[in-house]
């Protein structure tokens, strides 16, 4: 049978099954002429292949295996499946499946809305590759240890090229909501730490993304954030009090140099410290300029390690992160 006859027969079958073009859809950027199913999201249609989606997602495989009624909707001869997702999220899911290099290359920095799409669609449709890619990129910005440049890490992580996301500070509001929604609870303590360091207006107003989604913290999470901010201020102050006390580490091997430095320079801390400092995990870099020995530098940075370990408690997250919180590793050069 010729291709033309086959096409006519297909059209007849589709006409017999149900109305063609029940909806007036806009064709999306992914439209394969040899596709065999049309996904529709927010009025945009994508013609793709059942086999490709089924091979990556049991959810799609099960969806496609359900017998369709005789009056099923078709579009250009193909079955239509409506998805209750943003069309942009559907596009990125499909584009990642068909053109993975654009999404999985570790040197390609992805916009936040793309990572959000990979995480949400990967979780909803159980596509492990998408979800794993999104998690890996979030972890680059939210490390689960106290690396030397930790305080730079959310917007500008230490390794600025690998597995990164285009971020602004306010994205942390969306990250907290995604971590809750997608059960990525081990990201929450560090995410709340960065959130607590934001200006109050941003914390209260949230973040509106380019698709119109307004990400805001729940009232419970707002309480967590502001209560935690107060705790961080107290911890930050404790860190400097240890320096002001001027007693070298019990393991000090710097002798009089450390004692003299602490005695002569320690009081200068008064002039450089704000009692409202929230960035309690920032390394005390000035100690390096004082010529202190390594045991002393470790000694005076121990409060940071303590604060990092206490983040779940500081933000009242113990119930959901107790099993997934690894604890700090204090690095010191
Ligand atoms: Zn010392």
Boltz pocket constraint, residues with backbone or C-beta under 6 A from the ligand:
constraints:
  - pocket:
      binder: B
      contacts: [[A, 248], [A, 249], [A, 251], [A, 252], [A, 253], [A, 254], [A, 255], [A, 258], [A, 292], [A, 293], [A, 294], [A, 295], [A, 296], [A, 297]]
      max_distance: 6.0
